[in-house]
């Protein structure tokens, strides 16, 4: 599986745009029927001039169960050990006929951030089953000024 992950990292790694964000192998596991399995949450990443914006699908997870952290100064970690609540029948004698939606949804995604990111200003909000994480970019370093000196 690491060969596929390495190929994906290489494919999505654009050197001309500051070592683009790479994808972790922990998010590439196939979906398993195990109740404790980690779900591969869908993520869109938008690169704007001032920030990176991550859109993560987290349907049915309460925002209090979602954790957004930074590890090793440049690894964005999005995880949840939360469980989606089942709607119980209001009347006695109600029972489910079919259960297809998983109630246990462990989520783990990791992204290596470029050096141009300001990890101290990361913000996150969760609305309508979509987690939005905003990572601001640092301003570009000033260009070196070349001063021509005449030699006498």
N, C-alpha and C positions, 0 to 999 in steps of 0.2 A: 504494500500500500504506500510506502514512503516514496517509491519511484513515481507514482502518480502525483503525490503531493509535491515532490521536487519538480516534476514537469509543470504542474500548475503554477508553482512559485516562479519558475523560469518564464513561463508564458505570460504571466501577469506582472512581471518585474520589468518596468520600463526605465532603463538607466537615465534616459534624457529627462525624466521627471522626478528626480530626487529619490531614488530607491523606493518606488511605490510601496504601498502597504502590502505585506505578504500574508498568506493564509496559513494557519496552523494545522498540523495534522490531526489535532484533537477534534476539529470540526468536520473531518472528512470520513468519519466512521459511518458505515452503512447503518440504516435504521434497524434496530433489533426489536423483537417482541418482548424482551425482558423489561419488567416494570421499572428497573433501576437504570435503564439505558439512557444515554445522553441523546437528546434530539438534535438533529442538524438544522438549526434555525436559519431561515433564509435572511441574507444580509445584502443590502445595496449600499455602496460607498460612493458619495459624491465629493469630488475634488473641486473646491471653489478657490478663487484667488486668496481668500483670507482664512479658510478653514476646511477641514474634512468633516463630512456629515455621514454618520452611519445610521441606516434605517434597518432595524432588526424586528422580524415578526415574532411576537410573543403572545399569541392568542390565548386568552383565558387565564393568563398569569397575572396576579395582582402586583402592582408596582412595588409593594413592600417586600416581595420575595425576590426581586431582581437586584443583583449587585453589579456595579460597574467600578472597577478598580484599575490601577496601573501598577504593574510589577516590573522590577528591574529598570525603572525609569523610562522605558520605551515600549512596553507591552501592554496594550489595552486588553483587559479581561472582562468579558460579559458572562455572568453565570447566574443560575437560579436552581435551587433545589426544591422549589415550590411545587405545589400540587394544585391543579385546577379543580375547583369544587364542582361536584355533580349537583344538578338540580334534583332535589328530592320531590317525590310526589306529595301533593298537599293533602291528599285523602288517604286514609288507612286502606290497605289492600292494593295500593299502587305498586307496580314493579316494572323494571325495564324489560323490554322484549328483546332489544338489541343494544349492545354497547360497543361502538366502534371508535369513539374518541377516547384517546388515552387520558387518564387522570394524572398519571405520574409523568411530569415533564422536567427532567433535569436538562439544563441548558448550559453549554460551555463553549464559548468562542474566544479565540485569542488572535490579536492582530499586532504585528510589530509595526510601530510607528516610526516615521522618518525622524531624523534629528531636528528637522525644522518645526516640530510640534511643541506646543507649550502645554505640558502635561498638568500644570497646576491650574489651568483654567478650563478643564473639561466639564461640560454640563450634560445632563441627561434628563429626558422627560418621557413619560409613557402615556400615550393616548390611543384609545380605540384599538388596542392590541398591537401597537407599533411603538417600539422603543427608539427614540431619536437621541443619538449621542453626538455632541458637537465638540470637535477637537480643534482649537485655534492654532493657526500657524504663527511661528515667530516671524518678525519682519526680516527680510533678507539682509545679510551683512552688507555694510557699505562697501562700495567698490573702491579698490585701491586707487589713489590719485597718483598719476605719473607727473613728476616735475622734471622738466628738462633743465639740465645744468650745463652751462657752457664751460668748456675746459679751455684755459688760457695757456 
